[in-house]
Amino acid sequence: MTAKTAKKTALKTPRTSVRRLKERGAYDRETIYRILDEGLVAHAGFAVDGRPFVIPMAYARQGDRLILHGSVASRLLATLAQGVETCVTVTLLDGLVLARSVFHHSMNYRSVVVLGVATPIRDPEEKMAALEALTEHLVPGRWAEARRPSKKEFAATEVLALPIDEASAKVRSGPPGDAKADLGLPVWAGVIPFAPTAPGAPVPAPDLKPGIPVPGSVTGYRRGRR
Ligand SMILES: Cc1cc2nc3c(=O)[nH]c(=O)nc-3n(C[C@H](O)[C@H](O)[C@H](O)COP(=O)(O)OP(=O)(O)OC[C@H]3O[C@@H](n4cnc5c(N)ncnc54)[C@H](O)[C@@H]3O)c2cc1C
């Protein structure tokens, strides 16, 4: 399969086919994984009694699957663990696009939608590895620094795996796309770029024991295009 064919076919199903501005859609794992690996917050959608809910949560990509976690008492996790279909979305905002006309204003973004059914990870080793992947996704290097989950904490945490089998990316970049007739208007047009999620200066916990140095995972924390 050529790269071009892979871009068109992999992970693309009727449900994940971008309909509006189709050229912005991508279905190859490389594009999709790059977005997933940069993002921090996913929104998981699911229906309960025919009513939709969309809940923000952390996630990580572990190989060809997404890892989701939370309290065993959470409705979100309990619902997904029952095999209810979910739609998980991750969005990166890259800029605000200002056109001459209000109509052509837009946003530069990279987003991914993954559809499927998540299953609970019951094997203890696999579950611990998934928690490690989640921690490392949020703060690379943190797993080695922090205390591992106790038996009680481990049992109280539900960890789910959602295979990335049906997914799409949609990407908009570049300047505004004004109508030709508007190009002569005396209106400023262009892009207000948004930097990748930028960490601020670390704030130590108020009850931190004195003398503990800030670890490299914190001082060197970066998000952004990898
Ligand atoms: C950035 C971020 C990361 C998070 N990461 C995780 C995670 O990895 N795992 C996890 O389990 N939870 C995470 N949460 C919390 C998550 O959004 C839910 O609040 C949590 O799962 C509790 O769900 P529940 O089953 O108790 O709530 P539900 O019983 O599902 O919620 C009941 C109602 O409470 C309201 N509600 C619930 N959560 C929110 C919310 N976040 N914002 C506004 N209203 C809300 C809604 O109206 C909802 O219908 C995260 C939240 C944020 C904002």
The ligand as a MOL file (V3000), in Angstrom:
LIG
                    3D

  0  0  0     0  0            999 V3000
M  V30 BEGIN CTAB
M  V30 COUNTS 53 58 0 0 0
M  V30 BEGIN ATOM
M  V30 1 C -9.0530 18.0800 32.0140 0
M  V30 2 C -9.8450 17.0270 32.7280 0
M  V30 3 C -9.2990 15.7530 32.8450 0
M  V30 4 C -10.0220 14.7610 33.4970 0
M  V30 5 N -9.5190 13.4860 33.5260 0
M  V30 6 C -10.2600 12.4880 34.0230 0
M  V30 7 C -9.8460 11.1370 33.9090 0
M  V30 8 O -8.8220 10.8200 33.3320 0
M  V30 9 N -10.6450 10.1830 34.4250 0
M  V30 10 C -11.8160 10.4950 35.0410 0
M  V30 11 O -12.5260 9.5800 35.4910 0
M  V30 12 N -12.2510 11.7520 35.1610 0
M  V30 13 C -11.5090 12.7550 34.6480 0
M  V30 14 N -11.9670 14.0440 34.7280 0
M  V30 15 C -13.2040 14.3070 35.4320 0
M  V30 16 C -14.3730 13.9160 34.5330 0
M  V30 17 O -14.6420 14.9700 33.6240 0
M  V30 18 C -15.6370 13.6030 35.3470 0
M  V30 19 O -15.9280 14.6850 36.1760 0
M  V30 20 C -15.4170 12.3700 36.1750 0
M  V30 21 O -15.1980 11.2550 35.3270 0
M  V30 22 C -16.5740 12.0890 37.1150 0
M  V30 23 O -17.5260 11.4460 36.3930 0
M  V30 24 P -18.8350 10.9280 37.0900 0
M  V30 25 O -19.1040 9.5950 36.5040 0
M  V30 26 O -18.7950 11.0610 38.5570 0
M  V30 27 O -19.7880 12.0170 36.5850 0
M  V30 28 P -21.1290 11.7980 35.8650 0
M  V30 29 O -22.0200 11.0480 36.7900 0
M  V30 30 O -20.8830 11.2160 34.5090 0
M  V30 31 O -21.5790 13.2720 35.7120 0
M  V30 32 C -22.8150 13.7220 36.0960 0
M  V30 33 C -22.9590 15.1160 35.5920 0
M  V30 34 O -21.9860 15.9170 36.2360 0
M  V30 35 C -21.5390 16.9020 35.3530 0
M  V30 36 N -20.0910 16.7460 35.1510 0
M  V30 37 C -19.3220 15.6380 35.3200 0
M  V30 38 N -18.0500 15.9060 35.0220 0
M  V30 39 C -18.0100 17.1960 34.6280 0
M  V30 40 C -16.9750 18.0380 34.1960 0
M  V30 41 N -15.7130 17.6190 34.0780 0
M  V30 42 N -17.2750 19.3040 33.9100 0
M  V30 43 C -18.5310 19.7730 34.0310 0
M  V30 44 N -19.5500 19.0080 34.4230 0
M  V30 45 C -19.3040 17.7320 34.7260 0
M  V30 46 C -22.2750 16.7030 34.0310 0
M  V30 47 O -23.4000 17.5240 34.0060 0
M  V30 48 C -22.6700 15.2580 34.1000 0
M  V30 49 O -23.7870 14.9660 33.2960 0
M  V30 50 C -11.2740 15.0540 34.0670 0
M  V30 51 C -11.7920 16.3340 33.9410 0
M  V30 52 C -11.1100 17.2950 33.2520 0
M  V30 53 C -11.7440 18.6590 33.0830 0
M  V30 END ATOM
M  V30 BEGIN BOND
M  V30 1 1 1 2
M  V30 2 1 2 3
M  V30 3 2 2 52
M  V30 4 2 3 4
M  V30 5 1 4 5
M  V30 6 1 4 50
M  V30 7 2 5 6
M  V30 8 1 6 7
M  V30 9 1 6 13
M  V30 10 2 7 8
M  V30 11 1 7 9
M  V30 12 1 9 10
M  V30 13 2 10 11
M  V30 14 1 10 12
M  V30 15 2 12 13
M  V30 16 1 13 14
M  V30 17 1 14 15
M  V30 18 1 14 50
M  V30 19 1 15 16
M  V30 20 1 16 17
M  V30 21 1 16 18
M  V30 22 1 18 19
M  V30 23 1 18 20
M  V30 24 1 20 21
M  V30 25 1 20 22
M  V30 26 1 22 23
M  V30 27 1 23 24
M  V30 28 2 24 25
M  V30 29 1 24 26
M  V30 30 1 24 27
M  V30 31 1 27 28
M  V30 32 2 28 29
M  V30 33 1 28 30
M  V30 34 1 28 31
M  V30 35 1 31 32
M  V30 36 1 32 33
M  V30 37 1 33 34
M  V30 38 1 33 48
M  V30 39 1 34 35
M  V30 40 1 35 36
M  V30 41 1 35 46
M  V30 42 1 36 37
M  V30 43 1 36 45
M  V30 44 2 37 38
M  V30 45 1 38 39
M  V30 46 1 39 40
M  V30 47 2 39 45
M  V30 48 1 40 41
M  V30 49 2 40 42
M  V30 50 1 42 43
M  V30 51 2 43 44
M  V30 52 1 44 45
M  V30 53 1 46 47
M  V30 54 1 46 48
M  V30 55 1 48 49
M  V30 56 2 50 51
M  V30 57 1 51 52
M  V30 58 1 52 53
M  V30 END BOND
M  V30 END CTAB
M  END
